[in-house]
């Protein structure tokens, strides 16, 4: 696939052009135009809003309507993802490229293989595991999902809106699609959490396709064949109207279109739609009702058509499109919409067959997004009705309108444009809307005069009236109406299932179902472990820097503060955008935390909350390990408390990037200001500070500093992580409190490092593409994230229970066993999905299979030999590599694609390769059907699919060894590892010598 990396100028143009749709005034747009340096951009924004760095006093308190808060979220991630010249980075493209140089995105240091991976093959209770379910001798570094797998309960006894311990949610889901003949099978996609499937009508969900790119912008199941699923990766909704600051996205490009033909068990990469300049963003997929190979995709670069199941594509319309739909049961008629226009083709959507539809009257205000709704039913009827929701640029009590066509999309008439159904109020009497961030409209399968729409709330037609009058169908928060009417805002998709007429909504908080056309709703989000956590804290009662409690406090985008108590129960503390906090070591129910621009304290596990007032948006916290009454809130001015924030002192120091305490030295703190490019030290509990960045050995160019952690027993030994995309500048170490620095980056991939955990066994680093580990005294880093889907790692903590905990932005919280030295002999078995990495001190035997295809990458490393035994089989598209090397030596293996299970065009039958770095030259000599070689591996170019078998004749003992038992393979280049010794080998395909083919 051709990767297009956007320039800073083109990225800023996208920011300005799209943000202009949502309250970006012409004056601010003019001030920003031409700026590419992130600090310059944010200084301009702050000057415009009259706000000093880190100050929120003029920002307002309504988080969902505050433009400056959107910019603060954008700054948080943009500063961590800079190019060396401090300008904007097209980070999704750079992450993709970096992942090609690593062991395929998921790995662990060393482990006997588990026979299954929980997150692929079903959920435990609530879709997650507990600490007791992790088996130490089976999972050295093998990650399992901990939670949360649902929104959690509310324990707050102070009802909303006084305390706002409401707006329950668990994860942002953007799209939903249904199986054509089984109402219990549905799929939903998260923009940072991947694809989920339910087979029981939504009672529980399971993550599938964890090896795929993690973002899903749209998903569609074929109506002709329920086993065929198309997924367009990326994050479409966050790309428009300024909301690319909403979800951590700067300019996420797609990883392409993927297809499954077996209900999501395995995936293949489709052909490229677009390889031109600029990002590609997808919004909707339409698959013909009678032909699974005939489909369209609406993107920002136009509408694309495929007639062969996604193998090849043709652009049939240019420009930014939000929706494309087939006329039900008529594959020759296609509808498409842009920001302000609708088109129809009665010629199968072919190039040159499109005509513009008329809208009467002309919509006012001018819309910024149009979504389409057509009626699908299980009876196969052809419908001439098409609905359109025109959204954005609302005024008080009015929006651009709902329009309907009764002549198959040729012309439309307005049904209504009042009240403002895009707003958050039940009455629709204000000017609020989502711009073009996330809206949808759908039509009842039986009655084409019944519709539902989605924006901040769901609205439905008031009876069977075609939308001429609309009534609110859901409430923005629980306290705004009946509890049964609540749906977590914002709402990205709403769909009727034609098999049972149920109405479903995909939202920023999960998936909801209504069985009465939207009158009441049920949350069906159990198993959707796609929470976007910024930070995570745990309890440490003995002050040694290793956590020893099970309590967790974590702040999530959109879904507030989540608290896990000592019993393992997840509690929803508070609404909105959670960020960071602390838990007292001596009392796990005592917490202090920040959300949006306020902070709260609870001494009883959230039953009651005390409001501590306003504070800087995104405030980090830290706690003294020796005296847990001493706490710090690193706002634009540091707050220090000696009584658990019953009272506090405000100090005139900006530590708004992060603050770190030291287990071995209570007086010593490390911190970084909101500029994010410096590191400071204090030896008097924050009263005075000295800058230690810039000293000898510090990286050049004022890089973004993301975290700092001390060695548990020595406060002068510190490790610092670096954001951005400067190769070789990822982690730095100082042994003298920052007086001098040493580059500790080793072979870490060129992606931002967001978090560190320094433990007695070594250092864990959380990056954009997973966890890496460097053992104490080791020369380099090793991948450490087998079993964990690709996600941004935001915090890591080790626990005295033998586990390591990691929070992610998009896949919740995960646990694994802490690093342990290599086992001598391992067995890699089971059906593996997603990338994996295994190490052994002596030998590895592999009988594993993989049915997943694209996105599954498996690496096996052993010091002496690796045996591929009977049962070993890799599906076409899977990447498998085995190689020899010392266990525990570190080093990130690169993905030499010459060794993958895929076609190779080198034209050679044999290519003998050495993998144990022996000095002698590999040799071969043909002896009839046998070839003699001195090497550890042979690459075999298989000319056609069939049963491949490799046998070895030891030239010394004359014993015959089965090197590769009969294995079904596809055409392509395969590596087979022979182990120590001199062998004559015989290679057959379907019983014939491969040299004869």
Number of C-alpha atoms within 10 A of each C-alpha: 11 8 18 17 18 19 16 21 16 19 21 24 18 21 23 21 17 19 22 18 22 21 14 17 12 11 9 17 17 11 14 20 15 15 16 20 18 19 16 14 19 17 15 16 19 18 12 13 14 13 16 13 16 23 17 19 14 11 18 13 15 12 16 17 13 13 18 19 23 18 19 19 20 22 19 16 16 24 25 24 29 24 20 17 15 23 24 26 25 24 25 21 20 17 18 17 15 20 22 15 17 23 24 27 32 32 30 28 31 30 28 22 24 18 14 15 21 19 24 18 14 17 19 15 12 18 23 23 21 15 16 8 10 19 13 17 11 14 23 27 30 32 28 26 27 23 27 29 27 28 26 19 15 16 15 22 12 14 13 15 12 8 18 17 27 23 25 30 28 34 36 32 32 31 27 25 23 26 25 21 14 14 18 16 19 21 25 25 30 33 27 31 29 31 31 24 25 18 16 13 15 21 13 22 28 21 28 24 25 24 26 27 26 23 26 29 26 30 27 25 26 25 21 17 18 19 17 20 25 26 27 27 30 31 26 28 24 24 28 25 27 27 27 26 25 20 23 20 23 26 28 22 27 22 23 21 24 22 24 22 16 14 19 20 17 25 28 19 20 19 16 15 24 21 12 11 13 19 23 22 30 31 26 24 23 23 26 24 21 15 16 22 17 19 26 28 28 28 26 21 21 22 28 25 25 19 16 13 19 23 15 14 21 15 17 16 22 13 13 19 28 27 27 28 26 24 25 22 18 17 20 15 20 25 27 29 24 22 20 15 17 25 20 25 22 19 14 18 23 17 14 10 14 20 14 15 18 16 17 13 11 12 18 15 17 17 23 22 30 28 28 25 25 24 26 26 23 15 11 11 14 14 18 16 21 25 30 27 26 30 31 27 23 25 18 14 18 23 31 28 30 28 25 27 20 14 12 22 27 20 19 23 19 21 20 19 24 18 22 27 34 32 26 27 20 21 13 22 18 20 20 24 25 25 26 28 26 27 29 25 27 27 28 24 24 15 13 20 20 20 29 27 32 28 27 26 29 32 25 26 21 18 15 15 15 23 25 18 16 24 19 22 24 30 25 21 25 22 16 16 13 12 15 16 21 25 33 30 28 26 29 25 24 28 27 27 21 22 18 14 19 18 22 24 29 29 29 23 29 32 30 21 24 20 15 11 21 23 15 18 22 16 23 20 25 24 31 35 33 32 35 32 31 22 24 26 23 26 27 26 21 15 22 16 27 25 23 19 19 18 24 22 27 27 30 28 28 27 30 28 28 27 29 23 17 14 8 16 13 22 24 25 33 27 23 23 23 31 27 25 29 28 29 25 26 16 17 24 21 17 25 24 26 29 27 23 24 19 24 22 22 19 18 15 20 24 16 19 22 14 12 16 9 16 23 24 25 28 28 24 28 23 28 24 25 19 18 21 18 20 27 28 31 30 28 26 20 23 23 23 17 16 13 23 20 11 11 17 13 15 16 14 18 20 29 26 26 25 28 22 26 27 23 19 18 19 15 20 22 28 25 27 22 18 16 22 19 20 26 19 22 17 15 12 20 22 13 13 17 11 16 18 21 18 12 12 16 21 20 9 12 15 26 25 29 25 27 25 23 28 21 20 15 15 21 18 16 22 25 24 25 27 30 29 26 19 15 16 25 29 24 21 23 20 17 13 20 26 16 16 23 16 17 21 20 19 18 27 26 24 28 30 33 25 28 28 26 24 23 13 15 16 19 26 26 27 28 27 24 25 29 24 27 27 22 13 9 14 15 19 24 29 30 31 26 31 31 30 31 31 28 26 29 26 25 25 22 24 20 14 15 16 20 23 25 27 30 30 24 29 30 26 29 23 25 29 25 24 26 18 16 21 18 15 18 23 20 23 19 18 20 24 29 30 28 27 31 29 32 30 21 20 21 26 19 21 17 21 17 25 18 29 25 23 23 28 27 27 20 22 25 27 20 19 23 27 20 21 17 15 17 22 20 24 19 22 23 25 26 23 22 24 20 23 19 16 21 23 15 20 17 17 18 14 19 13 14 16 20 21 23 21 19 19 9 10 8 12 15 16 16 18 18 18 14 19 10 10 7 9 12 16 13 18 11 11 11 9 15 19 18 20 23 21 25 26 22 19 18 22 22 26 17 13 13 17 16 23 22 19 20 22 20 16 15 9 8 11 11 14 15 19 22 21 17 22 19 17 21 21 16 19 24 22 20 19 22 26 19 14 13 17 27 22 26 21 21 21 23 14 12 14 16 20 15 8 11
